[in-house]
């Protein structure tokens, strides 16, 4: 049986790509789910040319149109990330991914619930990270989840059913 291709935030596989040079290895994803899927590793921040380590970023502005801002300098990286993401969608389409597992709370990869700050540096709402938001708009039917939700047995089962059903429908 051919393994299902799933996109995944690289740090969840143990790759040291986070802003602080660390990772967020998730053993369930690598050791358990990894037996059934082939991961397509993506780190939008590194792949769009940001180094490791790098200055922390956050989302600012409106929840309807957040901006990706370097916290310390105020540099706006929104367009850079969006341009990268649109190109990456074409590659992921060619790869035949059947879903994506995002890193929760990430300003680039958070699926939902990422804090968005106003001009006074106060939380103004929540939303999706820039890359994750573009992914979901580009692939509205693909199952997506973040690693924190996959620790909930019910949500995990639901996600796995969706990726297997989606993969089956793609091979007919």
C-alpha positions in Angstrom: 0.0 0.0 0.0 1.3 3.4 -1.0 1.7 5.8 1.9 -0.5 8.9 2.1 1.4 12.2 1.5 0.9 14.8 4.3 2.4 18.2 4.5 3.8 19.0 8.0 5.6 21.8 9.7 9.3 20.8 9.8 9.8 21.5 13.4 7.3 18.8 14.4 9.6 16.2 12.8 12.5 17.4 15.0 14.2 19.7 12.5 15.9 22.6 14.2 14.3 25.3 12.2 12.5 27.4 14.9 13.3 31.0 15.5 15.4 30.0 18.6 17.2 27.2 16.7 15.1 24.5 18.4 12.5 22.1 17.3 9.1 20.8 18.5 9.5 17.0 17.8 6.2 15.2 18.3 6.7 11.5 18.8 3.1 10.6 18.0 3.6 12.2 14.6 6.9 10.6 13.8 6.6 7.2 15.5 2.9 6.4 15.2 1.3 8.3 12.4 4.6 8.2 10.5 4.2 4.5 9.9 1.2 5.2 7.6 2.1 8.5 5.9 4.9 10.0 3.9 5.6 13.5 5.2 6.4 16.5 3.0 8.3 18.7 5.4 7.8 22.5 5.1 9.2 25.3 7.2 7.8 28.5 5.5 10.1 30.8 7.5 13.3 29.0 6.5 12.2 28.3 3.0 11.3 32.0 2.3 14.9 32.9 3.3 14.8 33.7 7.0 17.7 32.3 9.0 18.0 30.1 12.1 18.0 31.5 14.6 16.0 34.6 13.7 14.2 37.4 15.5 10.7 36.4 16.9 7.7 37.4 14.8 4.0 37.9 15.5 0.8 38.8 13.7 -0.3 42.4 14.0 -3.2 44.4 12.7 -6.7 43.1 11.8 -7.8 39.5 12.3 -9.3 39.8 8.7 -5.9 40.8 7.2 -3.1 40.2 9.7 0.5 41.2 9.0 3.6 39.2 9.8 5.9 41.5 11.8 9.4 41.1 13.3 8.6 42.0 16.9 11.9 43.8 17.7 12.3 45.8 14.4 8.8 46.2 13.1 9.9 44.8 9.7 6.8 43.6 7.8 7.4 40.1 6.2 3.8 39.6 5.1 4.4 39.9 1.3 7.6 37.9 1.4 5.7 35.0 3.2 2.6 35.3 1.0 4.8 35.2 -2.2 6.6 32.1 -1.0 3.4 30.4 0.1 1.7 30.9 -3.3 4.7 29.3 -5.0 4.8 26.5 -2.4 1.1 25.7 -3.0 2.0 24.7 -6.6 4.8 22.4 -5.4 2.5 20.8 -2.8 -0.2 20.3 -5.4 2.4 18.5 -7.6 3.5 16.4 -4.6 -0.1 15.2 -4.2 -0.5 16.1 -0.5 -3.7 14.8 1.1 -3.6 17.1 4.2 -1.4 19.1 6.4 -0.3 19.1 10.1 0.6 22.6 11.2 2.5 23.9 14.2 0.0 25.5 16.6 0.3 29.1 17.6 2.9 29.9 14.9 2.5 33.2 13.1 3.3 31.4 9.9 1.9 27.9 10.5 -0.8 28.3 13.1 -4.1 26.8 11.7 -6.2 29.0 14.0 -6.2 30.8 17.4 -2.9 32.6 16.7 -2.9 35.9 18.7 -3.1 39.0 16.5 -1.9 42.2 18.2 -3.0 45.8 17.7 -0.9 49.0 17.4 -0.6 49.1 21.2 0.9 45.6 21.4 -2.3 44.2 22.9 -4.1 41.1 21.7 -6.8 42.2 19.2 -8.2 38.8 18.2 -7.0 35.5 16.8 -6.6 34.0 13.3 -4.5 31.8 11.2 -0.8 32.1 10.4 0.1 33.6 7.0 1.2 30.3 5.4 -1.6 28.2 7.0 -4.2 30.7 5.9 -3.0 30.6 2.3 -2.9 26.8 2.4 -6.5 26.5 3.6 -7.7 28.9 1.0 -5.8 27.1 -1.8 -6.8 23.6 -0.6 -10.3 24.1 1.0 -11.1 20.4 0.9 -7.9 19.0 2.3 -8.0 17.9 6.0 -5.8 20.1 8.2 -5.0 20.0 11.9 -2.4 21.2 14.3 -0.3 19.0 16.6 -2.0 20.1 19.8 -5.4 19.1 18.5 -4.0 15.7 17.5 -3.3 14.9 21.1 -7.1 14.8 21.6 -8.2 11.2 20.8 -11.5 12.2 19.2 -10.0 14.9 17.0 -7.1 12.6 16.1 -9.5 9.9 15.0 -11.5 12.3 12.9 -8.4 13.7 11.2 -7.1 10.3 10.4 -10.5 9.2 8.9 -10.5 12.3 6.8 -7.0 11.8 5.4 -7.6 8.1 4.6 -10.9 8.9 3.0 -9.4 11.8 1.0 -6.5 9.7 -0.1 -8.8 6.9 -1.2 -10.9 9.4 -3.3 -7.7 10.7 -5.0 -6.6 7.3 -6.2 -9.9 6.3 -7.9 
